[in-house]
Amino acid sequence: MIKGIRRIAAVVTLLVVALKGALSFLSWVEKQEENSSVWAEDEELEEAF
């Protein structure tokens, strides 16, 4: 009985950590896209001059 509870707790913990990691990665990707758009805008301004 206690083994079952421990396994369920381990699976839940693993899912929470995996979800947190995935959300962190998606946040990082979003920031990278914002940074690349800033670089693209800078390059466009340089080309205009």
Predicted model as a PDB file, atoms N, CA, C, CB and O in Angstrom, pLDDT in the B-factor column:
MODEL        1                                                                  
ATOM      1  N   MET A   1       0.826  -1.200   0.000  1.00 93.00           N  
ATOM      2  CA  MET A   1       0.000   0.000   0.000  1.00 93.00           C  
ATOM      3  C   MET A   1       0.869   1.263   0.000  1.00 93.00           C  
ATOM      4  CB  MET A   1      -0.939  -0.001   1.216  1.00 93.00           C  
ATOM      5  O   MET A   1       0.630   2.200  -0.762  1.00 93.00           O  
ATOM      6  N   ILE A   2       1.873   1.265   0.864  1.00 94.00           N  
ATOM      7  CA  ILE A   2       2.738   2.445   0.945  1.00 94.00           C  
ATOM      8  C   ILE A   2       3.585   2.568  -0.322  1.00 94.00           C  
ATOM      9  CB  ILE A   2       3.649   2.369   2.197  1.00 94.00           C  
ATOM     10  O   ILE A   2       3.871   3.680  -0.767  1.00 94.00           O  
ATOM     11  N   LYS A   3       3.992   1.424  -0.913  1.00 96.00           N  
ATOM     12  CA  LYS A   3       4.746   1.475  -2.173  1.00 96.00           C  
ATOM     13  C   LYS A   3       3.916   2.149  -3.265  1.00 96.00           C  
ATOM     14  CB  LYS A   3       5.159   0.050  -2.619  1.00 96.00           C  
ATOM     15  O   LYS A   3       4.437   2.941  -4.050  1.00 96.00           O  
ATOM     16  N   GLY A   4       2.639   1.832  -3.308  1.00 96.00           N  
ATOM     17  CA  GLY A   4       1.759   2.433  -4.308  1.00 96.00           C  
ATOM     18  C   GLY A   4       1.654   3.923  -4.143  1.00 96.00           C  
ATOM     19  O   GLY A   4       1.697   4.667  -5.122  1.00 96.00           O  
ATOM     20  N   ILE A   5       1.516   4.370  -2.905  1.00 97.00           N  
ATOM     21  CA  ILE A   5       1.428   5.807  -2.630  1.00 97.00           C  
ATOM     22  C   ILE A   5       2.733   6.499  -3.025  1.00 97.00           C  
ATOM     23  CB  ILE A   5       1.115   6.061  -1.132  1.00 97.00           C  
ATOM     24  O   ILE A   5       2.713   7.585  -3.605  1.00 97.00           O  
ATOM     25  N   ARG A   6       3.863   5.870  -2.712  1.00 97.00           N  
ATOM     26  CA  ARG A   6       5.162   6.450  -3.071  1.00 97.00           C  
ATOM     27  C   ARG A   6       5.321   6.542  -4.578  1.00 97.00           C  
ATOM     28  CB  ARG A   6       6.304   5.622  -2.475  1.00 97.00           C  
ATOM     29  O   ARG A   6       5.827   7.538  -5.095  1.00 97.00           O  
ATOM     30  N   ARG A   7       4.889   5.500  -5.287  1.00 97.00           N  
ATOM     31  CA  ARG A   7       5.008   5.525  -6.745  1.00 97.00           C  
ATOM     32  C   ARG A   7       4.121   6.610  -7.346  1.00 97.00           C  
ATOM     33  CB  ARG A   7       4.642   4.157  -7.336  1.00 97.00           C  
ATOM     34  O   ARG A   7       4.533   7.313  -8.268  1.00 97.00           O  
ATOM     35  N   ILE A   8       2.919   6.744  -6.829  1.00 98.00           N  
ATOM     36  CA  ILE A   8       2.020   7.796  -7.326  1.00 98.00           C  
ATOM     37  C   ILE A   8       2.628   9.171  -7.038  1.00 98.00           C  
ATOM     38  CB  ILE A   8       0.606   7.676  -6.672  1.00 98.00           C  
ATOM     39  O   ILE A   8       2.605  10.054  -7.895  1.00 98.00           O  
ATOM     40  N   ALA A   9       3.161   9.347  -5.851  1.00 98.00           N  
ATOM     41  CA  ALA A   9       3.792  10.622  -5.505  1.00 98.00           C  
ATOM     42  C   ALA A   9       4.987  10.894  -6.419  1.00 98.00           C  
ATOM     43  CB  ALA A   9       4.238  10.623  -4.027  1.00 98.00           C  
ATOM     44  O   ALA A   9       5.203  12.032  -6.836  1.00 98.00           O  
ATOM     45  N   ALA A  10       5.758   9.859  -6.729  1.00 98.00           N  
ATOM     46  CA  ALA A  10       6.922  10.026  -7.605  1.00 98.00           C  
ATOM     47  C   ALA A  10       6.487  10.410  -9.011  1.00 98.00           C  
ATOM     48  CB  ALA A  10       7.761   8.737  -7.645  1.00 98.00           C  
ATOM     49  O   ALA A  10       7.101  11.273  -9.638  1.00 98.00           O  
ATOM     50  N   VAL A  11       5.429   9.775  -9.511  1.00 98.00           N  
ATOM     51  CA  VAL A  11       4.938  10.093 -10.849  1.00 98.00           C  
ATOM     52  C   VAL A  11       4.408  11.520 -10.895  1.00 98.00           C  
ATOM     53  CB  VAL A  11       3.841   9.102 -11.274  1.00 98.00           C  
ATOM     54  O   VAL A  11       4.677  12.250 -11.849  1.00 98.00           O  
ATOM     55  N   VAL A  12       3.663  11.918  -9.881  1.00 98.00           N  
ATOM     56  CA  VAL A  12       3.127  13.282  -9.834  1.00 98.00           C  
ATOM     57  C   VAL A  12       4.277  14.292  -9.777  1.00 98.00           C  
ATOM     58  CB  VAL A  12       2.182  13.462  -8.608  1.00 98.00           C  
ATOM     59  O   VAL A  12       4.249  15.307 -10.473  1.00 98.00           O  
ATOM     60  N   THR A  13       5.272  14.016  -8.958  1.00 98.00           N  
ATOM     61  CA  THR A  13       6.427  14.916  -8.849  1.00 98.00           C  
ATOM     62  C   THR A  13       7.153  15.016 -10.181  1.00 98.00           C  
ATOM     63  CB  THR A  13       7.395  14.431  -7.753  1.00 98.00           C  
ATOM     64  O   THR A  13       7.531  16.106 -10.611  1.00 98.00           O  
ATOM     65  N   LEU A  14       7.345  13.876 -10.828  1.00 98.00           N  
ATOM     66  CA  LEU A  14       8.018  13.868 -12.121  1.00 98.00           C  
ATOM     67  C   LEU A  14       7.235  14.676 -13.154  1.00 98.00           C  
ATOM     68  CB  LEU A  14       8.209  12.431 -12.611  1.00 98.00           C  
ATOM     69  O   LEU A  14       7.826  15.425 -13.932  1.00 98.00           O  
ATOM     70  N   LEU A  15       5.923  14.532 -13.165  1.00 98.00           N  
ATOM     71  CA  LEU A  15       5.095  15.295 -14.099  1.00 98.00           C  
ATOM     72  C   LEU A  15       5.181  16.796 -13.834  1.00 98.00           C  
ATOM     73  CB  LEU A  15       3.644  14.836 -14.011  1.00 98.00           C  
ATOM     74  O   LEU A  15       5.254  17.596 -14.767  1.00 98.00           O  
ATOM     75  N   VAL A  16       5.171  17.168 -12.563  1.00 98.00           N  
ATOM     76  CA  VAL A  16       5.260  18.590 -12.213  1.00 98.00           C  
ATOM     77  C   VAL A  16       6.600  19.166 -12.661  1.00 98.00           C  
ATOM     78  CB  VAL A  16       5.076  18.789 -10.691  1.00 98.00           C  
ATOM     79  O   VAL A  16       6.650  20.263 -13.217  1.00 98.00           O  
ATOM     80  N   VAL A  17       7.676  18.437 -12.424  1.00 98.00           N  
ATOM     81  CA  VAL A  17       9.010  18.915 -12.816  1.00 98.00           C  
ATOM     82  C   VAL A  17       9.111  18.999 -14.342  1.00 98.00           C  
ATOM     83  CB  VAL A  17      10.118  17.978 -12.251  1.00 98.00           C  
ATOM     84  O   VAL A  17       9.669  19.957 -14.875  1.00 98.00           O  
ATOM     85  N   ALA A  18       8.574  18.002 -15.038  1.00 98.00           N  
ATOM     86  CA  ALA A  18       8.610  18.012 -16.504  1.00 98.00           C  
ATOM     87  C   ALA A  18       7.803  19.180 -17.062  1.00 98.00           C  
ATOM     88  CB  ALA A  18       8.071  16.685 -17.064  1.00 98.00           C  
ATOM     89  O   ALA A  18       8.241  19.845 -18.001  1.00 98.00           O  
ATOM     90  N   LEU A  19       6.637  19.431 -16.495  1.00 98.00           N  
ATOM     91  CA  LEU A  19       5.805  20.537 -16.942  1.00 98.00           C  
ATOM     92  C   LEU A  19       6.493  21.874 -16.691  1.00 98.00           C  
ATOM     93  CB  LEU A  19       4.449  20.499 -16.240  1.00 98.00           C  
ATOM     94  O   LEU A  19       6.464  22.768 -17.537  1.00 98.00           O  
ATOM     95  N   LYS A  20       7.109  22.002 -15.523  1.00 98.00           N  
ATOM     96  CA  LYS A  20       7.823  23.235 -15.202  1.00 98.00           C  
ATOM     97  C   LYS A  20       8.975  23.463 -16.184  1.00 98.00           C  
ATOM     98  CB  LYS A  20       8.352  23.187 -13.756  1.00 98.00           C  
ATOM     99  O   LYS A  20       9.206  24.586 -16.632  1.00 98.00           O  
ATOM    100  N   GLY A  21       9.690  22.394 -16.511  1.00 97.00           N  
ATOM    101  CA  GLY A  21      10.789  22.500 -17.464  1.00 97.00           C  
ATOM    102  C   GLY A  21      10.299  22.882 -18.849  1.00 97.00           C  
ATOM    103  O   GLY A  21      10.916  23.707 -19.523  1.00 97.00           O  
ATOM    104  N   ALA A  22       9.189  22.285 -19.278  1.00 97.00           N  
ATOM    105  CA  ALA A  22       8.634  22.598 -20.597  1.00 97.00           C  
ATOM    106  C   ALA A  22       8.186  24.054 -20.661  1.00 97.00           C  
ATOM    107  CB  ALA A  22       7.454  21.664 -20.921  1.00 97.00           C  
ATOM    108  O   ALA A  22       8.444  24.740 -21.650  1.00 97.00           O  
ATOM    109  N   LEU A  23       7.522  24.526 -19.622  1.00 96.00           N  
ATOM    110  CA  LEU A  23       7.073  25.920 -19.603  1.00 96.00           C  
ATOM    111  C   LEU A  23       8.261  26.880 -19.576  1.00 96.00           C  
ATOM    112  CB  LEU A  23       6.165  26.173 -18.391  1.00 96.00           C  
ATOM    113  O   LEU A  23       8.226  27.939 -20.203  1.00 96.00           O  
ATOM    114  N   SER A  24       9.298  26.507 -18.855  1.00 96.00           N  
ATOM    115  CA  SER A  24      10.498  27.328 -18.813  1.00 96.00           C  
ATOM    116  C   SER A  24      11.141  27.407 -20.195  1.00 96.00           C  
ATOM    117  CB  SER A  24      11.496  26.769 -17.788  1.00 96.00           C  
ATOM    118  O   SER A  24      11.581  28.473 -20.627  1.00 96.00           O  
ATOM    119  N   PHE A  25      11.191  26.264 -20.883  1.00 95.00           N  
ATOM    120  CA  PHE A  25      11.763  26.237 -22.231  1.00 95.00           C  
ATOM    121  C   PHE A  25      10.948  27.094 -23.186  1.00 95.00           C  
ATOM    122  CB  PHE A  25      11.842  24.800 -22.753  1.00 95.00           C  
ATOM    123  O   PHE A  25      11.511  27.846 -23.982  1.00 95.00           O  
ATOM    124  N   LEU A  26       9.623  26.985 -23.113  1.00 94.00           N  
ATOM    125  CA  LEU A  26       8.769  27.780 -24.000  1.00 94.00           C  
ATOM    126  C   LEU A  26       8.935  29.268 -23.724  1.00 94.00           C  
ATOM    127  CB  LEU A  26       7.299  27.374 -23.836  1.00 94.00           C  
ATOM    128  O   LEU A  26       8.911  30.079 -24.649  1.00 94.00           O  
ATOM    129  N   SER A  27       9.101  29.626 -22.458  1.00 93.00           N  
ATOM    130  CA  SER A  27       9.329  31.025 -22.108  1.00 93.00           C  
ATOM    131  C   SER A  27      10.651  31.504 -22.700  1.00 93.00           C  
ATOM    132  CB  SER A  27       9.323  31.213 -20.575  1.00 93.00           C  
ATOM    133  O   SER A  27      10.745  32.624 -23.203  1.00 93.00           O  
ATOM    134  N   TRP A  28      11.676  30.643 -22.638  1.00 90.00           N  
ATOM    135  CA  TRP A  28      12.989  30.987 -23.181  1.00 90.00           C  
ATOM    136  C   TRP A  28      12.890  31.180 -24.696  1.00 90.00           C  
ATOM    137  CB  TRP A  28      14.029  29.888 -22.839  1.00 90.00           C  
ATOM    138  O   TRP A  28      13.456  32.127 -25.242  1.00 90.00           O  
ATOM    139  N   VAL A  29      12.168  30.279 -25.371  1.00 89.00           N  
ATOM    140  CA  VAL A  29      12.003  30.388 -26.824  1.00 89.00           C  
ATOM    141  C   VAL A  29      11.304  31.690 -27.171  1.00 89.00           C  
ATOM    142  CB  VAL A  29      11.206  29.187 -27.380  1.00 89.00           C  
ATOM    143  O   VAL A  29      11.688  32.369 -28.124  1.00 89.00           O  
ATOM    144  N   GLU A  30      10.285  32.041 -26.407  1.00 88.00           N  
ATOM    145  CA  GLU A  30       9.562  33.289 -26.664  1.00 88.00           C  
ATOM    146  C   GLU A  30      10.489  34.486 -26.509  1.00 88.00           C  
ATOM    147  CB  GLU A  30       8.360  33.425 -25.715  1.00 88.00           C  
ATOM    148  O   GLU A  30      10.427  35.419 -27.310  1.00 88.00           O  
ATOM    149  N   LYS A  31      11.335  34.474 -25.506  1.00 87.00           N  
ATOM    150  CA  LYS A  31      12.281  35.579 -25.315  1.00 87.00           C  
ATOM    151  C   LYS A  31      13.273  35.643 -26.464  1.00 87.00           C  
ATOM    152  CB  LYS A  31      13.030  35.427 -23.982  1.00 87.00           C  
ATOM    153  O   LYS A  31      13.649  36.732 -26.898  1.00 87.00           O  
ATOM    154  N   GLN A  32      13.706  34.474 -26.968  1.00 83.00           N  
ATOM    155  CA  GLN A  32      14.638  34.447 -28.091  1.00 83.00           C  
ATOM    156  C   GLN A  32      14.001  35.050 -29.339  1.00 83.00           C  
ATOM    157  CB  GLN A  32      15.097  33.012 -28.371  1.00 83.00           C  
ATOM    158  O   GLN A  32      14.657  35.767 -30.095  1.00 83.00           O  
ATOM    159  N   GLU A  33      12.717  34.753 -29.549  1.00 78.00           N  
ATOM    160  CA  GLU A  33      12.021  35.311 -30.704  1.00 78.00           C  
ATOM    161  C   GLU A  33      11.917  36.827 -30.583  1.00 78.00           C  
ATOM    162  CB  GLU A  33      10.622  34.690 -30.846  1.00 78.00           C  
ATOM    163  O   GLU A  33      12.061  37.540 -31.575  1.00 78.00           O  
ATOM    164  N   GLU A  34      11.668  37.321 -29.372  1.00 76.00           N  
ATOM    165  CA  GLU A  34      11.597  38.768 -29.168  1.00 76.00           C  
ATOM    166  C   GLU A  34      12.958  39.405 -29.445  1.00 76.00           C  
ATOM    167  CB  GLU A  34      11.130  39.096 -27.727  1.00 76.00           C  
ATOM    168  O   GLU A  34      13.042  40.460 -30.073  1.00 76.00           O  
ATOM    169  N   ASN A  35      14.024  38.753 -28.972  1.00 75.00           N  
ATOM    170  CA  ASN A  35      15.362  39.296 -29.192  1.00 75.00           C  
ATOM    171  C   ASN A  35      15.724  39.291 -30.663  1.00 75.00           C  
ATOM    172  CB  ASN A  35      16.393  38.504 -28.403  1.00 75.00           C  
ATOM    173  O   ASN A  35      16.343  40.240 -31.145  1.00 75.00           O  
ATOM    174  N   SER A  36      15.355  38.254 -31.384  1.00 71.00           N  
ATOM    175  CA  SER A  36      15.694  38.206 -32.807  1.00 71.00           C  
ATOM    176  C   SER A  36      14.923  39.263 -33.580  1.00 71.00           C  
ATOM    177  CB  SER A  36      15.405  36.815 -33.385  1.00 71.00           C  
ATOM    178  O   SER A  36      15.433  39.802 -34.563  1.00 71.00           O  
ATOM    179  N   SER A  37      13.704  39.569 -33.153  1.00 65.00           N  
ATOM    180  CA  SER A  37      12.953  40.613 -33.853  1.00 65.00           C  
ATOM    181  C   SER A  37      13.583  41.981 -33.598  1.00 65.00           C  
ATOM    182  CB  SER A  37      11.473  40.611 -33.407  1.00 65.00           C  
ATOM    183  O   SER A  37      13.554  42.847 -34.472  1.00 65.00           O  
ATOM    184  N   VAL A  38      14.146  42.179 -32.419  1.00 59.00           N  
ATOM    185  CA  VAL A  38      14.840  43.441 -32.134  1.00 59.00           C  
ATOM    186  C   VAL A  38      16.062  43.556 -33.023  1.00 59.00           C  
ATOM    187  CB  VAL A  38      15.246  43.532 -30.641  1.00 59.00           C  
ATOM    188  O   VAL A  38      16.335  44.622 -33.576  1.00 59.00           O  
ATOM    189  N   TRP A  39      16.818  42.433 -33.167  1.00 61.00           N  
ATOM    190  CA  TRP A  39      17.990  42.464 -34.039  1.00 61.00           C  
ATOM    191  C   TRP A  39      17.579  42.739 -35.485  1.00 61.00           C  
ATOM    192  CB  TRP A  39      18.764  41.138 -33.948  1.00 61.00           C  
ATOM    193  O   TRP A  39      18.262  43.484 -36.187  1.00 61.00           O  
ATOM    194  N   ALA A  40      16.487  42.155 -35.931  1.00 59.00           N  
ATOM    195  CA  ALA A  40      16.029  42.368 -37.309  1.00 59.00           C  
ATOM    196  C   ALA A  40      15.657  43.832 -37.512  1.00 59.00           C  
ATOM    197  CB  ALA A  40      14.819  41.453 -37.638  1.00 59.00           C  
ATOM    198  O   ALA A  40      15.957  44.402 -38.561  1.00 59.00           O  
ATOM    199  N   GLU A  41      15.011  44.449 -36.528  1.00 60.00           N  
ATOM    200  CA  GLU A  41      14.651  45.857 -36.640  1.00 60.00           C  
ATOM    201  C   GLU A  41      15.901  46.732 -36.715  1.00 60.00           C  
ATOM    202  CB  GLU A  41      13.775  46.281 -35.454  1.00 60.00           C  
ATOM    203  O   GLU A  41      15.947  47.693 -37.482  1.00 60.00           O  
ATOM    204  N   ASP A  42      16.922  46.392 -35.907  1.00 59.00           N  
ATOM    205  CA  ASP A  42      18.176  47.151 -35.943  1.00 59.00           C  
ATOM    206  C   ASP A  42      18.830  47.051 -37.311  1.00 59.00           C  
ATOM    207  CB  ASP A  42      19.142  46.651 -34.861  1.00 59.00           C  
ATOM    208  O   ASP A  42      19.325  48.043 -37.844  1.00 59.00           O  
ATOM    209  N   GLU A  43      18.831  45.847 -37.877  1.00 60.00           N  
ATOM    210  CA  GLU A  43      19.445  45.658 -39.200  1.00 60.00           C  
ATOM    211  C   GLU A  43      18.676  46.430 -40.258  1.00 60.00           C  
ATOM    212  CB  GLU A  43      19.498  44.163 -39.571  1.00 60.00           C  
ATOM    213  O   GLU A  43      19.285  46.998 -41.165  1.00 60.00           O  
ATOM    214  N   GLU A  44      17.346  46.464 -40.163  1.00 61.00           N  
ATOM    215  CA  GLU A  44      16.546  47.210 -41.120  1.00 61.00           C  
ATOM    216  C   GLU A  44      16.847  48.698 -41.030  1.00 61.00           C  
ATOM    217  CB  GLU A  44      15.059  46.955 -40.888  1.00 61.00           C  
ATOM    218  O   GLU A  44      16.908  49.384 -42.050  1.00 61.00           O  
ATOM    219  N   LEU A  45      17.036  49.199 -39.815  1.00 61.00           N  
ATOM    220  CA  LEU A  45      17.346  50.615 -39.659  1.00 61.00           C  
ATOM    221  C   LEU A  45      18.714  50.932 -40.246  1.00 61.00           C  
ATOM    222  CB  LEU A  45      17.296  51.017 -38.180  1.00 61.00           C  
ATOM    223  O   LEU A  45      18.895  51.976 -40.872  1.00 61.00           O  
ATOM    224  N   GLU A  46      19.679  50.035 -40.047  1.00 62.00           N  
ATOM    225  CA  GLU A  46      21.018  50.264 -40.604  1.00 62.00           C  
ATOM    226  C   GLU A  46      20.978  50.255 -42.121  1.00 62.00           C  
ATOM    227  CB  GLU A  46      22.006  49.204 -40.098  1.00 62.00           C  
ATOM    228  O   GLU A  46      21.673  51.043 -42.761  1.00 62.00           O  
ATOM    229  N   GLU A  47      20.178  49.378 -42.706  1.00 64.00           N  
ATOM    230  CA  GLU A  47      20.081  49.306 -44.163  1.00 64.00           C  
ATOM    231  C   GLU A  47      19.425  50.569 -44.729  1.00 64.00           C  
ATOM    232  CB  GLU A  47      19.284  48.057 -44.586  1.00 64.00           C  
ATOM    233  O   GLU A  47      19.714  50.967 -45.857  1.00 64.00           O  
ATOM    234  N   ALA A  48      18.549  51.193 -43.951  1.00 59.00           N  
ATOM    235  CA  ALA A  48      17.853  52.385 -44.425  1.00 59.00           C  
ATOM    236  C   ALA A  48      18.817  53.569 -44.562  1.00 59.00           C  
ATOM    237  CB  ALA A  48      16.705  52.745 -43.471  1.00 59.00           C  
ATOM    238  O   ALA A  48      18.604  54.459 -45.385  1.00 59.00           O  
ATOM    239  N   PHE A  49      19.873  53.567 -43.751  1.00 58.00           N  
ATOM    240  CA  PHE A  49      20.802  54.690 -43.819  1.00 58.00           C  
ATOM    241  C   PHE A  49      21.853  54.358 -44.797  1.00 58.00           C  
ATOM    242  CB  PHE A  49      21.415  55.019 -42.462  1.00 58.00           C  
ATOM    243  O   PHE A  49      22.758  55.160 -45.027  1.00 58.00           O  
TER     244      PHE A  49                                                      
ENDMDL                                                                          
END                                                                             
